[in-house]
């Protein structure tokens, strides 16, 4: 990526907005655009397991059934 410098007269408000947009763009470009479906599924599974462990210690007498289902995105 090539960087160029452009000199423009800016007032404080415009300078602040430009700085904020550039910072936001840099942060966005450093992150992956989209998480893969597998990453999201893994993250969800980990969160479900954490919640299950946390709720397991707080048993309220209700039994929960967990059912695995096929993901419509994976099976298409």
Secondary structure as the mmCIF struct_conf table of DSSP 4:
data_model
#
loop_
_struct_conf.conf_type_id
_struct_conf.id
_struct_conf.beg_label_comp_id
_struct_conf.beg_label_asym_id
_struct_conf.beg_label_seq_id
_struct_conf.end_label_comp_id
_struct_conf.end_label_asym_id
_struct_conf.end_label_seq_id
HELX_RH_AL_P HELX_RH_AL_P1 UNK A 12 UNK A 30
BEND BEND1 UNK A 31 UNK A 31
BEND BEND2 UNK A 33 UNK A 34
HELX_RH_AL_P HELX_RH_AL_P2 UNK A 37 UNK A 56
TURN_TY1_P TURN_TY1_P1 UNK A 57 UNK A 58
BEND BEND3 UNK A 61 UNK A 61
TURN_TY1_P TURN_TY1_P2 UNK A 72 UNK A 75
#
